[in-house]
Amino acid sequence: MWRMLFYSPKAWKKKKECRVCGTRSVTISESIGVCAECLRSDPSSVRLALETHKATRSEFGLPGEPPRDPKGVRCGLCAVDCRIPEGGKGFCGLVENRGGRIVRLGGTPDRGVLEWYYDPLPTNCVAEWFCPGCTGLGYPKYALSPTAEYGYSNLAVFYGACNLDCLFCQNWHYRSLAAKASPIVSARDLASKVTEKVTCICYFGGDPGPQAPHALATSREAVKRRTRILRICWETNGHWNPAVLKAAARLSLDTGGIMKFDLKAWTPAIYQALTGVPPTRVYDNVKLVVEMARERPEVPLFTASTLLVPGYVDEEEVRMIARFLASLDPGIPYSLLAFHPDYVMHDLPPTSKRHAEEALRAAREEGLEKVNIGNVWLLSNYY
């Protein structure tokens, strides 16, 4: 299988060739097939990366690309906006067209395809450097303690579907859950897992977007049962239907929770090469949540992160993302995350220290005031 091809540090040091310009470098991935400069100058070269997306998704019985059948049925739940042909599936794998009717295999209040566990606080989430549960920020309204909530837990909900197809995915096993639409947990059952020792729920995956109705139903049921703090948080790629996104962000806003967007890249062709899908509404959705965040200045509602994929998500990509964020609010917390080879991108090395430092400097030069580097223990010197 594709994900096993390059699992060797030896592959990190091997120079691979761009199939467009012939450049050879350790920071070109064979799974992408083309370098970042060619993706910027010739967006049509993204077709080479899309070949890999189609091949790897077929191993899980998932559509190779978002369906766009003009005679198909529109799903409409997320920003990918699939139009599904008769007998076909949506890109997330949990929506089918049966006889011209949308059937949802997961993501309804009765059927969440997911795994869950208790994650002791303070946890290592991307927002841990300002999260109320990890720092006490917002005490006493949004945190039980002026410091970390030791002895309490986050209910971590791992959704088994995604509306992207990141070739570097570290949680790639969600595809297996989507392919079999299992295990199933209802919103009511999941809400019952919120014990007195749980002070936040974090939805991630995969991505919560394709199963947002289930997450919203779980959250509302859990909040209704509680008489004290229960923060609702999200880790997402941002490909949401705006109306659904507003409902999710409102729950976080009211409970002291945080909504984290993983901004994969700025250049559309680089974004699509890495994820299989163009950015569509992502940056418009950032604006939507940032505007809502102005209602609660004491604890940031919105935060963003970007994975520093060697050779692709470079200083230029980070600079443009940071410029956009700073234009909305210079105080947006922004995390730059170190890459580790996984799934089918095993032939790239971990992010170099120099790469991370250049990205950090660029983000600050563009006016962002709160920027940090996460996963520093992964930083390397391979390039």
C-alpha positions in Angstrom: 0.0 0.0 0.0 1.1 3.6 -0.7 1.5 4.5 3.0 4.2 1.9 3.4 6.4 2.9 0.5 8.8 5.4 2.1 8.9 4.5 5.7 12.7 4.9 6.2 14.9 7.8 7.3 17.1 6.8 4.3 14.3 8.1 2.0 14.5 11.5 3.8 18.0 12.0 2.4 17.2 10.9 -1.1 16.7 13.6 -3.7 13.5 13.2 -5.7 12.7 14.8 -9.0 10.0 17.2 -9.9 8.1 15.7 -12.9 7.6 19.2 -14.4 10.9 21.1 -14.2 13.3 18.3 -13.4 14.6 19.9 -10.2 16.0 17.4 -7.7 15.7 17.9 -3.9 15.2 16.0 -0.6 12.2 18.3 -0.1 10.3 17.1 -3.1 7.9 14.3 -2.4 7.2 11.5 -4.9 3.6 11.4 -3.6 3.2 15.0 -4.8 5.3 14.6 -7.9 6.0 18.3 -8.4 7.8 21.0 -6.6 6.2 24.0 -4.9 7.6 26.5 -7.4 5.9 24.6 -10.3 2.7 24.5 -8.4 2.8 28.3 -7.9 3.8 29.0 -11.5 1.7 26.4 -13.2 -1.4 25.5 -11.2 -2.4 22.8 -13.7 0.6 20.7 -12.5 -1.5 19.8 -9.4 -2.9 17.0 -11.6 0.2 15.0 -10.7 -0.6 15.0 -7.0 -4.2 14.3 -7.7 -3.2 10.9 -9.2 -1.9 9.9 -5.8 -5.0 11.1 -4.0 -7.1 8.9 -6.3 -4.9 5.9 -5.9 -4.7 6.0 -2.1 -8.3 6.7 -1.5 -9.3 3.7 -3.7 -7.7 1.5 -1.1 -10.4 2.5 1.3 -13.3 2.5 -1.2 -13.5 6.3 -1.0 -14.2 8.6 -4.0 -11.0 9.7 -5.7 -12.2 13.3 -5.8 -15.2 15.4 -4.7 -18.1 14.3 -7.0 -19.4 17.1 -9.2 -22.2 15.3 -11.2 -24.5 18.0 -12.6 -27.4 15.6 -12.3 -26.3 14.4 -8.9 -27.9 15.2 -5.5 -26.3 18.1 -3.6 -25.2 17.2 0.0 -24.6 20.8 1.2 -23.5 19.9 4.7 -19.9 21.3 4.2 -18.0 23.6 1.9 -16.8 20.8 -0.4 -20.4 20.9 -1.7 -20.5 17.4 -3.3 -23.0 16.6 -6.0 -23.3 12.9 -5.7 -24.3 10.7 -8.7 -26.9 7.9 -8.3 -25.3 5.1 -6.3 -22.3 7.2 -5.4 -20.7 8.6 -2.3 -19.7 12.0 -1.1 -16.0 12.8 -0.7 -16.2 12.1 3.1 -17.5 8.6 2.5 -20.5 9.0 4.8 -23.1 10.3 2.4 -24.8 8.3 -0.4 -27.2 9.0 -3.2 -29.8 6.2 -3.1 -32.5 6.6 -5.7 -32.0 10.3 -5.9 -32.2 10.7 -2.1 -29.4 11.6 0.3 -28.7 8.9 2.9 -26.3 9.7 5.7 -24.4 6.8 7.1 -23.0 8.9 9.9 -23.0 12.3 11.3 -26.7 12.4 12.3 -27.7 12.8 16.0 -28.3 9.0 16.1 -25.2 7.9 14.2 -21.8 9.3 14.9 -18.9 7.4 13.4 -16.2 8.0 16.0 -13.9 6.9 18.7 -13.6 8.7 22.1 -11.4 8.8 25.2 -10.6 10.8 28.2 -7.5 13.1 27.8 -6.2 14.3 31.2 -5.7 18.1 31.6 -3.4 19.8 30.9 -3.3 18.2 27.5 -1.0 18.8 24.5 -3.6 20.4 22.1 -2.5 23.1 19.8 -4.2 25.7 21.9 -2.7 24.6 25.2 -0.6 27.7 25.5 -3.7 29.8 26.2 -6.5 27.2 26.7 -8.5 27.9 30.0 -8.2 24.2 31.0 -4.4 24.2 30.5 -3.6 27.7 31.8 -6.5 29.0 33.8 -7.1 31.9 31.4 -10.7 33.2 31.8 -10.9 32.1 35.5 -13.4 31.9 37.1 -15.9 32.3 34.3 -14.4 29.8 31.9 -11.9 27.8 34.0 -12.2 26.0 37.4 -8.7 27.0 38.5 -6.4 30.0 38.0 -3.9 27.5 36.7 -4.2 24.2 34.9 -7.2 22.0 35.8 -5.2 19.1 37.2 -7.3 16.1 38.0 -9.8 16.9 35.3 -10.1 15.7 31.7 -11.1 16.6 28.2 -13.5 14.3 26.4 -11.6 13.8 23.1 -13.9 12.9 20.2 -12.2 11.5 17.1 -14.5 11.6 14.2 -14.0 8.9 11.6 -14.5 11.0 8.4 -12.9 14.0 6.7 -13.7 16.3 3.8 -10.0 16.6 2.9 -7.4 14.0 2.0 -4.1 15.2 3.4 -1.2 13.0 2.1 0.7 13.7 5.3 -2.2 12.8 7.7 -1.0 11.6 11.1 -4.5 10.4 11.9 -4.9 8.5 8.6 -6.8 5.6 10.2 -10.0 7.7 10.2 -10.3 6.4 6.6 -10.9 2.9 7.8 -13.7 4.1 10.1 -15.3 6.0 7.2 -15.0 3.0 4.9 -16.9 0.8 7.3 -19.1 3.6 8.9 -18.2 2.1 12.3 -18.1 2.3 15.3 -21.4 4.1 15.8 -22.1 6.2 18.9 -25.3 8.3 19.3 -25.1 11.9 20.4 -27.1 11.1 23.6 -24.7 8.2 24.5 -21.6 10.4 23.8 -23.0 13.2 26.0 -23.4 10.7 28.8 -19.6 10.3 28.9 -19.3 13.8 30.2 -18.7 13.1 33.9 -18.1 15.6 36.7 -14.4 15.3 36.0 -14.8 16.4 32.3 -14.5 20.2 31.8 -14.2 20.3 28.0 -15.1 18.4 24.9 -12.8 18.6 21.9 -13.9 17.4 18.5 -11.3 16.5 16.0 -10.5 13.6 13.7 -10.6 13.2 10.7 -12.7 16.4 10.9 -15.9 17.3 12.8 -17.3 19.2 9.8 -18.8 16.2 7.9 -20.5 15.1 11.1 -21.3 18.5 12.5 -25.0 17.7 13.3 -23.9 14.9 15.6 -21.4 17.1 17.3 -23.9 19.9 17.8 -26.5 17.6 19.2 -23.9 16.1 21.6 -22.7 19.5 22.7 -26.2 20.8 23.4 -27.2 17.7 25.3 -24.0 17.8 27.4 -24.2 21.5 28.2 -27.9 21.2 29.1 -27.0 18.5 31.7 -24.1 20.5 33.3 -24.4 23.1 36.0 -20.8 24.3 35.8 -18.0 24.8 33.2 -18.0 22.6 30.1 -16.0 24.2 27.2 -16.8 23.1 23.6 -13.7 23.1 21.4 -13.1 22.2 17.7 -10.0 21.3 15.7 -11.0 21.6 12.0 -9.8 22.3 8.5 -12.5 25.0 8.2 -14.4 23.5 5.2 -17.8 24.2 6.8 -21.1 25.4 5.6 -21.2 28.9 7.1 -24.6 28.5 8.8 -23.4 25.3 10.5 -20.1 26.9 11.4 -21.9 29.8 13.1 -23.8 27.3 15.3 -20.6 25.5 16.3 -18.7 28.7 17.0 -21.6 30.1 19.1 -21.4 27.0 21.4 -17.6 27.6 21.9 -18.2 31.3 22.4 -20.8 30.8 25.1 -18.9 28.0 27.0 -15.3 29.4 26.9 -14.2 27.0 24.2 -11.9 27.5 21.3 -12.2 26.9 17.5 -8.9 26.0 15.9 -8.5 26.1 12.1 -5.6 24.1 10.5 -4.7 26.4 7.6 -2.8 24.0 5.3 -1.4 26.5 2.7 -2.1 29.8 1.0 -1.4 29.0 -2.7 -4.5 27.2 -4.0 -2.5 24.6 -6.1 -0.2 23.8 -3.1 -3.2 23.5 -0.9 -5.0 21.1 -3.3 -1.8 19.1 -4.0 -1.5 18.4 -0.2 -5.2 17.9 0.5 -6.9 16.8 -2.7 -9.3 19.8 -2.4 -8.9 23.5 -3.2 -9.4 26.0 -0.2 -12.8 27.2 -1.4 -14.5 28.9 1.6 -11.8 28.3 4.2 -10.5 31.9 4.5 -14.0 33.4 4.3 -14.9 31.1 7.2 -11.9 32.4 9.1 -13.3 35.9 8.8 -16.7 34.7 10.1 -15.2 33.2 13.3 -12.8 36.1 13.9 -15.7 38.5 13.7 -17.6 36.4 16.3 -14.5 36.3 18.5 -14.7 40.1 19.2 -17.6 39.3 21.6 -15.2 37.5 24.0 -11.8 39.2 24.2 -10.8 37.6 27.5 -10.3 34.1 26.0 -9.5 33.9 22.2 -12.3 32.1 20.4 -10.2 31.6 17.2 -6.8 30.2 16.7 -4.9 28.9 13.6 -2.1 26.5 13.0 0.0 25.6 9.9 2.0 22.4 9.5 5.5 23.3 8.1 5.6 20.6 5.3 9.2 20.6 4.0 9.4 21.9 0.4 5.8 22.9 0.2 4.6 25.0 3.2 7.6 27.3 3.2 8.3 30.8 4.4 6.3 32.3 1.5 3.1 30.3 2.4 3.4 31.2 6.1 4.0 34.9 5.3 0.8 35.1 3.2 -1.3 33.3 5.8 0.1 35.5 8.5 -0.6 38.7 6.5 -4.2 37.6 6.0 -4.6 36.8 9.8 -3.0 40.0 10.9 -5.3 42.1 8.6 -8.2 40.7 10.6 -6.7 40.8 14.1 -3.0 41.0 15.0 -3.8 39.3 18.3 -4.9 36.0 16.7 -2.8 33.1 18.2 -1.0 31.3 15.5 1.0 28.0 15.9 3.6 26.7 13.4 3.8 23.0 13.7 6.7 20.7 12.9 6.1 18.1 10.3 6.8 14.4 10.8 6.7 12.0 7.9 3.5 9.9 7.9 0.8 8.3 5.7 2.1 8.5 2.1 4.6 11.4 2.6 7.3 9.2 4.2 9.9 10.5 1.9 10.1 14.0 3.3 12.3 14.7 6.4 11.0 16.3 9.6 10.8 20.1 9.5 14.3 21.7 9.9 15.0 24.1 12.7 16.0 26.8 10.1 12.7 26.3 8.2 10.7 26.8 11.5 12.7 29.9 12.5 12.3 31.5 9.1 8.5 30.9 9.2 8.3 32.3 12.7 10.1 35.4 11.6 7.9 35.9 8.6 4.7 35.5 10.6 5.9 38.2 13.1 7.1 40.5 10.3 3.6 40.4 8.9 2.2 41.8 12.2 1.0 38.8 14.2 1.7 39.3 17.9 1.2 35.8 19.2 3.1 33.2 17.3 4.7 30.0 18.6 6.4 26.9 17.3 4.8 23.6 18.3 6.3 20.1 18.3 9.8 21.6 18.7 11.2 18.1 19.6 10.5 17.1 16.0 12.7 19.8 14.4 15.6 18.4 12.4 18.6 19.4 10.4 18.0 17.1 7.3 17.8 20.1 4.9 
